[in-house]
């Protein structure tokens, strides 16, 4: 009997413990379900909040400040320099005058971009400002000179590169962008430093362009020959690539602005010389006026106008004349919207653009006052 009672007590104890455990497990299950449900609610709220935030910024056009009167079909100055010297001349700018030019451009709201970005309509200029392109022809030593100071080789602070670097250092929102069009096999006239200089320029984010092997004027009668044209352009590409092999030389400034007969012009853009091929995305004239926007119906990358950055014998069409003209007629000036993926223009510019040139960019047209 005692044994039976002991067994009965044991069975009841086991049942009781089991019931408690099941109750605890059930409680745990309920707690777990509540946690999952609460997390699900939080996730849903987070998703709704994210959706609201995405909806708020879904249209980047709303971020464009129309009070700045953006006009990305406005005109752009491609400025042409040659020498930076002690004495002012028709094709030479003094050190101080070049520094003055940069200061005026900065204060007037102009900001450099690369020639390639201009041609490709990759305008990254900040909102309310105007892109410009800086170019230097002939590869003179005063464009990029190396001097010794206390036994060290340094960039001459009075050379174009030195002045540009110093100005950029003091004005970081004035990008270090410029194209140096070189000719011949001794650019910048310090032969022992050719490799150093060419690499220095591209490492700093500036560019090298083609100015032919012998400063060849393509309008000369003796140059009306496809073979000669390709030699003059291709041979310079060959030389440059012998120094900086991976660099794509794809811009060309016409010497004296000279072009060959129309039937030979295609060789300015593209050709081959002794196995070296070239294809220019931009061909620059000497010019006397700003260039149209890269989205303009009139834009031709193979005939880009330039403005002389000078005050000597400019016949009313030098850089300062055009700055004054833009001051008086701001609607003609390119004004960036600050978004490289959107092209913003006032309604009255719509008929002047070629929408095929937008590529994948969004066109934003607004009513101007």
C-alpha positions in Angstrom: 0.0 0.0 0.0 2.8 2.4 1.0 4.5 1.6 -2.2 1.4 2.3 -4.2 1.0 5.7 -2.4 4.6 6.6 -3.1 4.1 5.8 -6.8 0.9 7.9 -6.9 2.6 10.9 -5.3 5.5 10.6 -7.8 3.1 10.5 -10.8 1.2 13.5 -9.5 4.4 15.4 -9.0 5.6 14.7 -12.6 2.2 15.8 -13.9 2.4 19.0 -11.9 5.9 19.9 -13.0 5.1 19.1 -16.6 2.0 21.3 -16.4 4.1 24.2 -15.0 6.7 23.7 -17.8 4.0 23.7 -20.4 2.5 26.9 -18.9 6.0 28.5 -18.9 6.6 27.5 -22.5 3.1 28.8 -23.5 4.0 32.1 -21.7 7.3 32.2 -23.5 5.5 31.6 -26.8 3.0 34.4 -26.1 5.9 36.7 -25.2 7.8 35.8 -28.4 4.7 36.4 -30.5 4.2 39.8 -28.9 7.8 40.7 -29.6 7.6 39.7 -33.2 4.3 41.6 -33.6 5.8 44.7 -32.0 8.9 44.5 -34.3 6.6 44.1 -37.3 4.7 47.2 -36.3 8.0 49.2 -35.9 9.3 47.9 -39.3 6.0 49.0 -40.9 6.3 52.4 -39.3 9.9 52.7 -40.5 8.9 51.7 -44.0 6.1 54.3 -44.0 8.5 57.0 -42.8 11.1 56.1 -45.4 8.5 56.1 -48.1 7.4 59.6 -46.9 11.1 60.8 -47.0 11.7 59.3 -50.5 8.5 61.0 -51.7 9.7 64.3 -50.3 12.9 64.1 -52.4 11.7 62.1 -55.3 11.7 65.1 -57.6 15.2 66.7 -57.5 13.9 69.6 -59.6 12.2 70.9 -56.5 15.7 71.5 -55.1 16.7 73.9 -57.9 16.7 77.5 -56.9 14.8 79.3 -59.6 15.5 82.7 -58.0 19.1 82.3 -59.4 17.5 82.3 -62.9 19.4 79.3 -64.2 19.9 79.2 -67.9 21.9 76.2 -69.1 21.5 77.2 -72.7 23.5 80.4 -72.1 26.9 81.3 -73.5 30.2 80.1 -72.2 33.6 81.8 -72.5 36.4 79.5 -73.7 39.4 81.8 -72.8 42.5 81.8 -74.9 45.9 82.6 -73.3 49.4 82.3 -74.8 52.3 83.7 -72.8 52.4 84.8 -69.2 55.3 87.2 -69.1 56.8 90.3 -67.5 55.6 92.6 -70.4 52.1 92.9 -71.7 51.7 92.3 -75.5 49.1 91.3 -78.0 49.6 87.6 -77.2 51.1 87.9 -73.7 49.6 88.6 -70.3 51.7 89.9 -67.5 51.9 87.9 -64.2 49.9 90.6 -62.4 47.3 90.9 -65.1 46.8 87.2 -65.2 46.3 87.2 -61.4 43.9 90.1 -61.9 41.9 88.1 -64.5 41.5 85.2 -62.1 40.3 87.5 -59.4 37.8 89.3 -61.6 36.5 86.0 -63.0 36.1 84.7 -59.4 34.3 87.7 -58.1 32.0 87.9 -61.1 30.9 84.3 -60.5 32.8 82.4 -63.2 34.2 78.9 -62.4 36.6 76.8 -64.5 35.6 73.4 -65.9 37.5 71.1 -68.2 37.2 71.4 -71.9 36.1 67.7 -72.1 33.4 68.2 -69.5 32.1 71.3 -71.4 32.0 69.4 -74.7 30.3 66.4 -73.0 27.8 68.6 -71.2 29.0 67.3 -67.9 28.5 70.7 -66.1 29.3 70.4 -62.4 29.5 74.1 -61.7 27.7 75.1 -58.5 24.3 76.7 -58.7 24.1 80.3 -59.7 27.6 80.3 -61.3 28.9 80.3 -64.8 31.4 77.7 -66.2 34.4 78.9 -68.2 37.2 77.0 -69.9 40.8 78.1 -69.6 43.2 77.3 -72.5 46.9 78.0 -73.2 48.4 77.7 -76.6 52.0 76.8 -77.6 53.4 75.1 -74.5 55.7 78.0 -73.6 58.1 77.8 -70.7 56.3 80.7 -69.0 53.2 78.5 -69.0 54.9 75.9 -66.8 58.4 76.7 -65.5 60.5 74.9 -62.9 63.0 76.9 -60.8 65.4 76.2 -58.0 64.8 77.6 -54.6 67.2 76.7 -51.7 68.4 73.7 -53.7 64.9 72.4 -54.4 63.1 72.4 -57.7 59.7 74.1 -57.4 57.0 75.4 -59.8 57.7 78.9 -60.8 55.1 81.0 -58.9 55.0 83.4 -61.8 54.2 80.7 -64.4 50.7 80.0 -65.5 50.6 76.7 -63.6 52.1 78.3 -60.5 49.6 81.2 -60.5 46.7 78.8 -61.1 47.7 76.6 -58.2 48.2 79.4 -55.8 44.8 80.9 -56.7 43.1 77.6 -56.3 44.8 77.1 -52.9 43.3 80.4 -51.8 40.0 79.9 -53.5 39.2 76.2 -53.3 35.8 76.7 -55.1 37.7 77.9 -58.1 38.6 74.5 -59.6 42.1 73.8 -60.9 41.1 73.2 -64.6 42.9 74.2 -67.7 44.1 72.7 -71.0 47.6 73.3 -72.3 47.8 72.9 -76.1 51.4 71.9 -76.9 53.3 71.6 -80.2 56.6 70.0 -81.1 58.8 67.7 -79.0 60.0 70.2 -76.4 56.9 71.5 -74.6 57.5 74.0 -71.9 61.1 74.3 -73.1 62.9 72.4 -70.3 63.7 69.2 -72.2 65.0 67.4 -69.1 61.7 67.9 -67.4 59.2 67.0 -70.2 58.1 63.8 -68.6 57.8 65.4 -65.2 55.8 68.3 -66.4 53.3 66.3 -68.6 52.7 63.9 -65.7 52.4 66.8 -63.2 49.7 68.5 -65.3 47.5 65.4 -65.7 48.1 64.3 -62.1 46.8 67.7 -61.0 43.6 67.2 -63.0 44.5 69.6 -65.8 44.8 68.5 -69.5 47.1 68.3 -72.5 45.8 69.2 -75.9 47.2 68.9 -79.5 48.7 72.0 -81.3 50.4 69.9 -84.0 54.0 68.8 -84.4 55.3 72.1 -86.0 52.6 74.6 -85.2 51.2 73.8 -88.6 48.7 76.2 -90.1 46.2 74.0 -91.9 45.0 76.9 -94.1 48.4 77.1 -95.8 48.1 76.0 -99.5 50.9 73.5 -99.1 49.0 71.7 -96.3 45.9 70.9 -98.5 46.8 67.3 -98.3 45.2 64.5 -96.2 48.5 62.8 -95.6 50.1 66.0 -94.3 47.2 66.9 -92.1 47.2 63.5 -90.5 51.0 63.6 -90.1 50.9 67.0 -88.3 48.2 66.0 -85.9 49.1 62.3 -85.5 52.8 62.9 -85.0 52.1 65.1 -82.0 49.8 62.5 -80.5 52.6 59.9 -81.1 55.1 62.1 -79.2 52.8 62.9 -76.3 51.9 59.2 -75.9 55.6 58.3 -76.0 55.8 60.2 -72.7 52.3 59.5 -71.1 51.2 56.4 -72.9 47.8 56.0 -71.4 46.7 59.6 -71.9 43.9 60.2 -74.5 44.9 63.2 -76.6 41.5 64.2 -77.9 41.4 68.0 -78.1 43.0 70.2 -80.8 43.5 73.9 -81.0 43.9 75.2 -84.6 47.2 77.0 -85.2 46.4 80.6 -86.1 42.8 79.4 -86.4 43.6 78.0 -89.8 41.4 75.3 -91.4 42.1 73.3 -94.6 39.7 73.2 -97.6 36.3 71.9 -96.5 36.8 68.6 -98.3 39.8 67.9 -96.0 38.3 69.1 -92.7 37.3 65.6 -91.7 41.0 64.8 -91.1 41.1 67.4 -88.4 38.7 65.3 -86.4 40.0 61.8 -87.1 42.9 60.1 -88.8 46.0 57.9 -88.6 49.7 58.5 -88.9 52.1 55.5 -89.1 49.9 53.4 -86.8 49.0 56.2 -84.4 45.3 57.0 -84.6 43.6 60.1 -83.2 40.0 61.2 -82.7 39.3 64.7 -81.5 36.1 65.5 -79.6 36.9 69.2 -79.6 38.5 71.5 -82.2 39.1 75.1 -81.1 39.3 78.2 -83.2 41.1 81.4 -82.4 37.7 83.0 -82.2 36.4 86.3 -80.8 33.2 85.4 -79.0 31.8 83.1 -76.3 30.6 79.7 -77.4 27.0 78.4 -77.3 25.9 75.9 -74.8 26.6 72.2 -75.5 22.8 71.6 -75.7 22.3 74.4 -78.2 21.0 73.6 -81.7 24.1 75.5 -83.0 26.7 73.7 -80.9 29.5 72.2 -82.9 32.3 70.6 -80.9 34.5 70.7 -84.0 34.3 74.4 -84.2 34.5 75.9 -80.7 34.8 79.7 -80.5 37.3 81.3 -78.1 37.7 84.7 -76.4 41.1 86.3 -76.2 42.0 86.8 -72.5 43.7 90.1 -73.2 43.2 93.9 -73.1 45.6 94.7 -76.0 44.2 95.1 -79.5 41.1 93.1 -78.8 38.9 95.3 -81.0 36.1 95.3 -78.4 35.7 91.6 -78.2 38.2 90.6 -75.5 37.5 89.0 -72.2 36.6 92.1 -70.3 34.3 93.3 -73.1 32.4 90.1 -72.8 32.3 90.2 -69.0 30.8 93.7 -69.3 28.3 92.5 -72.0 27.2 89.6 -69.7 26.8 92.1 -66.8 24.5 94.2 -68.9 22.7 91.2 -70.5 22.7 88.4 -67.8 20.1 86.4 -69.7 22.7 85.5 -72.3 25.0 84.0 -69.8 25.1 80.3 -68.9 23.9 80.0 -65.3 24.2 76.6 -63.7 21.3 74.9 -61.8 23.8 73.0 -59.6 22.6 69.6 -60.7 24.7 67.8 -63.4 21.8 65.4 -64.2 19.2 68.1 -64.9 19.3 70.8 -67.6 17.4 73.8 -66.6 16.3 76.5 -69.0 13.8 79.3 -69.1 10.8 78.8 -71.4 12.1 81.2 -74.0 15.1 79.1 -74.6 13.2 75.9 -75.4 13.2 76.5 -79.2 17.0 77.1 -79.2 18.1 73.7 -77.9 18.6 70.3 -79.5 16.9 67.8 -77.2 18.9 64.9 -78.7 22.0 66.5 -77.1 20.5 66.0 -73.6 21.6 62.4 -73.6 20.1 60.9 -70.4 19.7 64.3 -68.6 16.3 65.5 -67.6 15.1 68.8 -69.1 13.5 71.3 -66.7 11.7 74.2 -68.3 10.4 77.0 -66.1 8.6 80.3 -66.7 10.9 83.3 -66.3 9.7 86.7 -65.4 
